């Protein structure tokens, strides 16, 4: 009886545990689906020729921040010419717009880290992509290609090392160091010479200082004397200018008086010329009258003119 009861309790416990597990699974599934429904997404398609470890639910990142995930991957084994092998459908949250010109890259977190899709917007032009738009995908380098690139880089580094060895760079660097040491020694000598020159200049200035002060004092006294002389010269120039103006004024007055005298002389000469003309006319008339009286004296008695008789012709 006791064993049957234990079996019954054990079966009931297992049933309760199973029921609890089912309820937890249902709750987490419901929570997951409810969270997915709450996030609004728009879908764009990225075209790739190789996807390596890419799969659904792979994260999509922009500038290192997750903005969506891969929702579907379609593979075309024999695509048309120019068409990609893989079309990867990306679900992007609507609050994160993706600009036109974006390029999708498949990257990994470290050497063996998780794979994710990185959206490169360095060449985007600013216009936002619409739902259903297609963007170019940049194929990720496989391990073989990566090893080939590393090997090629190693060969190039080896060639550079060999070139450095052949160029005897160590010897040249040693020579360069020696030249630098010589330059430093020359600069030290120049600095020492400059110090000596400055010391000699200071001694020379200290020795010639009093003489310079005397010369400057003499120059200052000469300048003051020259200033006083210039002031006297200005006074003399002003006085001379006044004297000259006074002389010019007196000369102008003399000229005006001489002009008046000349005008009076001209008037007197004109008057005297008139009187002389009248006197000469009177003298001319008196001379004519005297000549007539001397030629015809009877005019004084008769007051008539005697007819003039022609002289008789003389006998031949």
C-alpha positions in Angstrom: 0.0 0.0 0.0 2.8 2.3 0.9 4.7 1.5 -2.3 1.7 2.3 -4.4 1.3 5.6 -2.7 4.9 6.6 -3.4 4.6 5.6 -7.0 1.5 7.8 -7.3 3.2 10.8 -5.7 6.3 10.3 -7.9 4.1 10.3 -11.1 2.2 13.4 -9.9 5.5 15.2 -9.3 6.8 14.4 -12.7 3.6 15.6 -14.2 3.8 18.8 -12.3 7.4 19.4 -13.4 6.5 18.6 -17.0 3.6 21.0 -16.9 5.8 23.7 -15.4 8.4 23.3 -18.1 5.7 23.4 -20.8 4.2 26.6 -19.3 7.7 28.2 -19.2 8.4 27.3 -22.8 5.0 28.6 -23.9 5.6 31.8 -21.9 9.1 32.5 -23.4 7.8 31.7 -26.9 4.9 34.1 -26.4 7.2 36.7 -25.1 9.6 36.3 -28.1 6.8 36.5 -30.6 5.3 39.5 -28.9 8.6 41.3 -28.9 9.1 40.6 -32.6 5.6 41.9 -33.4 6.3 45.1 -31.5 9.4 45.9 -33.6 8.3 47.4 -37.0 10.7 46.6 -39.8 11.1 47.3 -43.5 13.0 44.9 -45.8 15.8 45.5 -48.2 17.7 42.9 -50.3 21.5 42.7 -50.3 23.2 40.8 -53.2 26.2 38.6 -52.6 28.2 36.0 -54.5 29.6 34.4 -51.3 28.2 34.4 -47.8 30.6 32.1 -45.9 28.9 31.5 -42.4 26.0 33.9 -43.0 22.6 32.6 -41.9 19.2 33.7 -40.8 19.1 35.8 -37.6 22.5 37.2 -38.4 22.7 40.8 -37.0 22.8 43.8 -39.3 24.9 46.7 -38.0 25.3 50.3 -39.0 28.3 52.1 -37.6 28.7 49.3 -35.1 25.1 49.4 -33.8 22.6 46.7 -34.4 19.7 47.9 -36.5 18.2 44.7 -37.8 18.8 41.0 -38.7 18.9 38.7 -41.7 15.4 37.2 -42.3 15.9 35.1 -45.4 18.6 33.9 -47.7 17.9 32.8 -51.3 20.4 30.8 -53.3 20.5 30.7 -57.1 23.0 27.9 -58.3 22.9 29.1 -61.9 22.0 32.8 -62.0 21.6 34.8 -65.1 24.6 36.8 -66.4 25.3 39.6 -64.1 23.0 38.3 -61.4 24.3 37.4 -57.9 24.3 33.9 -56.4 22.7 35.0 -53.1 19.9 37.4 -52.3 19.9 38.2 -48.5 16.8 39.8 -47.2 17.5 42.2 -44.4 14.9 43.3 -41.9 15.8 46.9 -40.8 14.0 48.7 -38.0 11.9 51.6 -39.3 13.4 54.1 -37.0 16.8 53.5 -38.7 16.7 54.8 -42.3 19.4 53.5 -44.7 20.7 56.0 -47.3 21.0 55.2 -51.0 24.4 54.0 -52.1 25.0 51.9 -49.0 27.1 48.8 -49.5 26.6 45.6 -47.4 29.8 43.8 -46.1 30.1 40.5 -44.4 32.4 40.8 -41.4 33.4 38.7 -38.4 34.1 39.7 -34.8 37.8 38.6 -34.6 39.2 35.5 -36.3 36.6 33.1 -34.9 33.9 35.5 -33.8 30.3 35.8 -34.9 29.5 36.9 -38.4 27.5 40.0 -39.0 26.5 42.3 -41.9 28.1 45.8 -41.8 26.4 48.6 -43.8 29.0 50.9 -45.3 27.5 54.4 -45.8 30.8 56.2 -46.7 29.6 56.7 -50.3 25.9 57.2 -49.6 24.2 60.2 -51.2 21.6 61.0 -48.6 18.3 59.8 -50.1 16.7 57.1 -48.0 16.0 53.5 -49.3 12.4 52.4 -49.6 11.2 48.9 -48.7 12.1 46.3 -51.2 15.2 48.2 -52.5 18.3 46.4 -53.5 21.8 47.2 -52.4 25.2 45.8 -53.5 27.0 43.4 -51.3 30.8 43.3 -50.9 31.9 39.7 -50.8 33.9 38.7 -47.7 37.3 37.3 -48.1 37.5 33.6 -47.4 40.3 32.1 -45.3 42.1 31.0 -48.4 42.1 34.5 -49.8 43.1 36.0 -46.5 46.0 33.6 -46.2 47.1 34.5 -49.7 46.9 38.2 -48.9 49.0 37.6 -45.7 51.5 35.5 -47.7 51.8 38.2 -50.3 52.3 40.9 -47.6 55.0 38.7 -46.0 56.8 38.4 -49.3 56.7 42.2 -49.8 58.0 42.7 -46.3 60.8 40.2 -46.9 61.7 42.0 -50.2 61.7 45.3 -48.3 64.0 43.9 -45.7 66.4 42.5 -48.3 66.4 45.9 -50.0 67.3 47.6 -46.7 70.1 45.0 -46.2 71.5 45.6 -49.6 71.3 49.3 -49.2 73.5 48.9 -46.1 71.1 51.2 -44.2 72.9 50.5 -40.9 76.2 51.9 -42.2 74.5 54.9 -43.6 72.6 55.5 -40.4 75.9 55.3 -38.6 77.4 57.9 -40.9 74.4 60.0 -40.4 74.9 59.8 -36.7 78.5 60.8 -37.0 77.5 63.8 -39.2 75.0 64.8 -36.6 77.6 64.6 -33.9 79.9 66.8 -36.0 77.1 69.2 -36.5 76.4 69.3 -32.8 80.1 69.9 -32.1 80.2 72.8 -34.6 77.0 74.3 -33.1 78.7 74.1 -29.7 81.7 76.0 -31.0 79.5 78.5 -32.6 77.6 79.0 -29.3 80.9 79.4 -27.4 82.1 82.0 -30.0 78.8 83.8 -29.7 79.1 83.9 -25.9 82.7 85.3 -26.2 81.4 87.9 -28.7 78.6 89.0 -26.4 81.1 89.2 -23.4 83.5 91.4 -25.5 80.6 93.5 -26.6 79.5 94.0 -23.1 83.0 95.0 -22.0 83.3 97.4 -25.0 80.0 99.1 -24.1 81.0 99.4 -20.4 84.3 101.0 -21.5 82.8 103.4 -24.0 79.7 104.2 -22.0 81.0 107.5 -20.4 82.4 108.7 -23.8 79.0 108.1 -25.4 77.3 109.9 -22.6 79.6 112.9 -23.1 79.0 112.9 -26.9 75.2 112.7 -26.3 75.4 115.6 -23.8 77.4 117.7 -26.4 74.9 116.8 -29.1 72.0 117.8 -26.8 73.7 121.2 -26.0 74.4 121.8 -29.7 70.8 121.0 -30.5 69.6 123.5 -27.9 71.9 126.2 -29.2 70.8 125.5 -32.8 67.2 125.8 -31.6 67.9 129.2 -30.0 69.7 130.3 -33.2 66.8 129.2 -35.3 64.4 131.2 -33.0 66.6 134.3 -33.4 66.7 133.7 -37.2 62.9 133.4 -37.2 62.7 136.8 -35.3 65.1 138.4 -37.7 63.2 137.1 -40.7 60.0 138.4 -39.3 61.6 141.8 -38.6 63.2 141.9 -42.1 59.9 141.0 -43.6 58.2 143.9 -41.9 61.0 146.3 -42.9 60.7 145.1 -46.5 57.0 145.5 -46.5 57.3 149.1 -45.0 60.0 149.9 -47.7 57.7 148.6 -50.4 54.8 150.6 -49.1 57.0 153.8 -49.0 58.3 153.1 -52.5 54.7 152.6 -53.7 53.7 155.9 -52.3 56.7 157.6 -54.0 55.7 156.0 -57.3 52.2 157.3 -56.8 53.4 160.8 -56.1 55.8 160.7 -59.1 52.9 159.6 -61.2 50.9 162.6 -60.0 53.8 164.9 -60.8 54.2 163.5 -64.2 50.5 163.9 -64.9 50.8 167.6 -63.8 53.9 168.0 -66.0 51.9 166.5 -68.9 49.1 168.9 -68.3 51.5 171.9 -68.1 53.3 170.8 -71.2 50.0 170.5 -73.0 48.9 173.9 -71.8 52.3 175.5 -72.8 52.1 173.8 -76.2 48.7 175.5 -76.7 50.1 178.9 -75.6 53.1 178.5 -77.8 50.9 177.6 -80.8 48.8 180.7 -80.1 51.9 182.9 -79.7 53.4 181.5 -82.8 50.2 182.2 -84.7 50.1 185.7 -83.4 53.8 186.2 -84.3 53.1 184.8 -87.7 50.2 187.2 -88.2 52.2 190.2 -87.0 55.1 189.3 -89.2 52.7 189.1 -92.2 51.2 192.5 -91.3 54.6 194.1 -90.9 55.6 192.6 -94.3 52.5 193.9 -96.0 53.0 197.4 -94.4 56.6 197.4 -95.5 55.5 196.5 -99.0 52.5 198.8 -99.2 53.0 201.8 -96.9 50.1 203.7 -98.4 47.7 201.3 -96.6 48.4 203.2 -93.4 47.1 206.4 -95.2 44.4 205.3 -97.5 43.5 202.1 -95.9 43.0 200.7 -99.5 45.0 198.3 -101.5 47.0 200.0 -104.3 46.6 198.0 -107.5 49.7 196.4 -108.5 51.1 197.6 -111.8 53.3 195.4 -113.8 56.8 197.0 -114.4 57.3 198.2 -118.0 59.4 196.2 -120.1 62.8 197.5 -120.7 64.1 198.3 -124.1 66.4 196.0 -125.5 
